[in-house]
């Protein structure tokens, strides 16, 4: 029976959670900052829509560049490893056997394991056990970019929808309260998917979310009085 481990979710889960969390928090904070500066309901909506579009594009571009840099590094390391294998196969056998021996495998057995694995896929064995590169951890720039942009847009749409439905008089408490609720639900779901404590995940996100919205709202109020 194949075991289902959560580590395989890391690549897309990280990008999705980060995008949605940032979408909710940055858009809600932006609209609260504009609202506390005595802007009109329409201005708050415009700011929210602009924040959604700009944020989604920024997340997509930033995630793509970041993850692509990781992919470039992995490719460079693999090319270097391929060169080393071609130049000194015996030395690479010893290096891989030494890695297994350092993990607790009996030296003679470690040598045989290294020989068998390298006979099947020398580069793959060194990529996995020397460099730490595997199918699970391999960087996927396009996937990370699209996931981040889409999840940001979904997250940002939540406080925007609340703003569209709530009267201007109740906008600030409604957006702040519902956004905190959204953040707690997201934090709990992310923690559950990763096998961590749901309560701690929800509270951690709510704490930082409340702080971010409070600071932004405070700055908006000060700027509104100054101009």
N, C-alpha and C positions, 0 to 999 in steps of 0.2 A: 504493500500500500504506500503510495507516494504521500510524504508529509507536506503539509501546506504551511510554509514559514512566511512570516510577514516581511522579511528582509527584501523579498522580491518586489514589494510595493514602494520601496524607498524612492526610486527615481521619479515616478509620477506623483506619489503622495506628497513629497516635499514641495514640488512646484505647484500642485493644486491647492494645498493648504496655504502656502505663502501667498499665492495670487488672490484667493478668496478673502483671506484675512486682511490683506492690504487693501483690497477693493472695498470692503465694508468700512474699515477703519479710516482710510484716507479720504474717502468720499464723504462719510458722515462727519468727520472732523472739518473738512473743507466747508461743507454746508453749514455746520454749526458756527464756524468762525465768521462766515458771511452773514448768517442770521443774527448773531449777537452784535454785528456792526450796524444793525438797524436797516438792513437791505430788505427789499420787497420780496414777496414770495416767489415772484417770477425770476428775480435775480438769483435767488438761492437755487432754483431749479436749473437755471442756465449754468451756474457754477458747478452743480453736481454733474450735469451732462458732460461739460467740458472736462471735469475731473475723471469721469469714467473713460472717455475716449483717450485722453492724454495718458492716463494711468495704464490702460490696457496696452497701448503702443509702447510705453516705456518699459513695462514688464516684459513684453515680448522681445524687444530689442536687447534689454539688459540680460535677460536669461539666455538668449541666443549667444550673445558675445561671451558671457561667462562660461557657459557649458561648452561652447566651441573651443574656448581656450583650454579647457580640460581635455577635450578630445584631441586637440593638437599636441598636447603634452603626452598623452597616451600613445599617439601615433609615433611621435619622435622616440619615445622609450622603446617601443616595439621595433622600430627600425634599428636602433642601437643594439638591441638584444639580438636581432637577426644577424647583424654584422659580427657580434661577439661569438655567436654560435658557429658561423662560417669560419672564423679565424682560429678558434680554440675550443673544439667540441669536447675534448677531454677535460679541460678546465671547467667548462660549463656543467659537465656531468658531476664533477667534484663539488661545485658550488651548490647545485640542486640537492645532492646527497647531504651536504652539510646543513642545508636548511631543514631537511626532514629530521636529521640527527639532533639538531638544536631543539626540535619540537618534542623530542623524547623517543624517536624511533631508533632501534638498535642499529649501530653503524653499518653492519653488513647488510641488513634488510633495507636500510635507507639507500644504500648503493644500488641494490637490485631494483627498488622501486623507481629510483631516478632513471636507471637504464631503460626500464620498461615504458615509463611514461614518455621519455624522450624519443624512444623508438617509434612511438605512435604519433606524438605531436610535440616536438621539442620546444617550439616557440610558445605553444599554448601552455605547456607545463611551466615554463619560466615566467610567462605573463601572469599566470594565476598565482604561483607560489613565491616568486621573487618580487614581482612588481605589484601584485595585488589587483590585477586587472582581470575581470571576469565578465561574463554575459550579463550578470545582475547589476554590476557597478559601472558598466561601460557608459560613457557620456553620450547622450542623444540630444543634440542641440535643437533640432526641429521639434521633437516631441515636447521638450521642456518649454520651448518658446510658445508653442500653441496652447499648451496646458496652462501656462501662467497667464496668457492674455485672456483666454476664455474664462478661467476661474476668477480673474480680477473683474471682468465685466459682469459675471453673475453676482459676485459679492457686492460690487458697486450698485447694481440695480436694486438691491434690497432697500437701502436707505432712500434711494431715489423714489422708489414706489411709495414708501411711507410718506415722503414729502409731498408727492403728488396727491395723495388721498387725505392728508391731514390739513385742517384749516391753519392759516398763518399764526393765529394766536397760540396754538398748541404745538407748533412745529418743533421748538427747541427740546422740550421734555420728551416728546414723542420720538423724535429721531435719536436722541441720546439713549432713551430706554430700550427701544426696539433694536438699535444697533448693538448694544451690550448683550441683549438676548441672542441676537444672531451670532455674535462672537463666541458666546458661551456654548451654543449648540455646535458651532464649527469646531471649537476647541475640544469639546467632548467627543465628537465623531472622529476627529483626527487621532485623539488619544486611544479611542477604542480600536480603530483600524491598525494602529501601531502596537496594540497590546499593553498600553500604559493605563494609568489611573484616569478614568473619565472625569471624576470630580476635580482632580488637580489640573488636568488639561483645561477644563472649562474656567476654573478660577484664575489660572495663570493668564489666559488670554483676556478675561474680563478686567483684571487688574490693570494690565498695560493699556488696554483699550480705553478704560475710564480715564486714566492719566493723560493719554494723548488727546482725547476729546476735551477734557477740562482745560488743558494748556492752550489748545487752539481756540476754544471758545473765549478764554480769558484774553488772549491776544487780540481776537476780533473785537471784543468789547472795548478794549483800550484804544485800538485804532479808530473805531467808530466814534469815540468821544473826541479824539484828537483832530479828526479831519472835518 
